[in-house]
Amino acid sequence: MTFDLLAQQPKLTELLRGVAAFAAVVGLILLVLHRPRPRRRGAALLLLAPATALLTAGLLIPGLRTLVLSFLDDEGHTWAGLDNYAWLFTDPTALGALRNTLVWVLLVPPLVTAVGLLYAAVVVRSRLRAPALALLLLPMAISFVGAGVVWKFVYAYRPAGADQIGLLNQLVVAFGGTPRQWLVESPWNVLLLVVVMVWTQAGFAALLLAGAIAAVPAEITEAARLDGASPRQVFRHITLPAIRPALTVVLLTETTATFKAFDIVRAMTGGHFDTAVLAHEMYDQALRHGRSGRGAALAVLLFVLVTPVAAAMAARARRRAG
C-alpha cells in the first residue's frame, strides 16, 4: 500500500526524499562535530547501536510518518498540501486548543515551581521534613486520570437548594454564595484544570528543590546571618542563586510535561466547554473523527513547540557534563 501511494503521489516522493536528505545532512554534521578518536570509534558505534535502533524505530520513523500524514487528506491517501495547516491556524476549535495550551504553559511551570519552592523552604530544616515531603508527593502516586476524577468531585455541581457534593460549591454555599458549574464556565474552567496539574506536580518540585536547598553550604548562610542579613535576604541573595540549576530543571521539565497535558482534560471535561488543548485535540481529530491529516498537523505543531524546550534541556545537560 505504501509503495502504491508513493507511486501515485510524486509530490509525496519528493517530500520524502527531501526529508531523507535533510536527515542525512544533519547526521553528517553531527558526525563531523563529534568525531570520536579512531581507537574508540568501534566501541562507540557498538554501544550506540541499540539506542540508535530503538530511536529510529520508536521515534524517527513514526515522526517522519506523522510529518508525511500532515500533508495528506483525512484518509491519508490523497495529497492535501498545506490544507491541514491552513485549518490549524484558521479553525476556531484548533485555535482555542492552541490558546489553552499556551495558557497552561504560561501558568503551570511557574506555579509548580513557586509552590514547590515555598513548601521546600518551609520544611527543609524541619524535623518533619520526610513526612511533610511524602505528604506532598502523594498526588504523584495517582495517575492524571485518577487526579482528574478526584477533582471532578471537588468541582461537582448541584442546583441551588440541593445538597452539594462538591467541596468547592459547599464552601461557596456556606459563605452565602450560589453554586456554580465550575467546569462549564469559560475561562474559569481552564484555570481550574490548571490547578489540578499544579496539585499533581508540586511534590516533584518540592522534593527536588528541598534537596538543592539542603545542599547549600551551611557555612555560607551562617556567615551571612552573622553579618546581619535577615532570613529573607539570605534566601534571596544566597539560597536562590545556589539552587538556580535545580529551578531551571523544574521549569524545563514541567514545561515539557505541560505541553503534553491530555489526561486531566480528557477525564474532567472531555475537551468540551472551550477546555481542549493541543494533545487532546490531536486525539479527537485523529482517533475520534478519523481525520488523520489534521491530527498529524497538530502533532507536528506540538513537536515544534516542544523542541526549543527539549533543546534547552539538552544544552544544559551538555554544559553540566563539561
Secondary structure, 3 states (H helix, E strand, C coil): CHHHHHHHCHHHHHHHHHHHHHHHHHHHHHHHHCCCCHHHHHHHHHHHHHHHHHHHHHHHHHHHHHHHHCCECCCCCCECCCHHHHHHCCCHHHHHHHHHHHHHHHHHHHHHHHHHHHHHHHHCCCCCHHHHHHHHHHHHHCCHHHHHHHHHHHCCCCCCCCCCCCHHHHHHHHCCCCCCCCCCCCCHHHHHHHHHHHHHHHHHHHHHHHHHHHCCCHHHHHHHHHCCCCHHHHHHHHHHHHCHHHHHHHHHHHHHHHHCCCHHHHHHCCCCCCCCCHHHHHHHHHHHCCCHHHHHHHHHHHHHHHHHHHHHHHHHHHHHHC
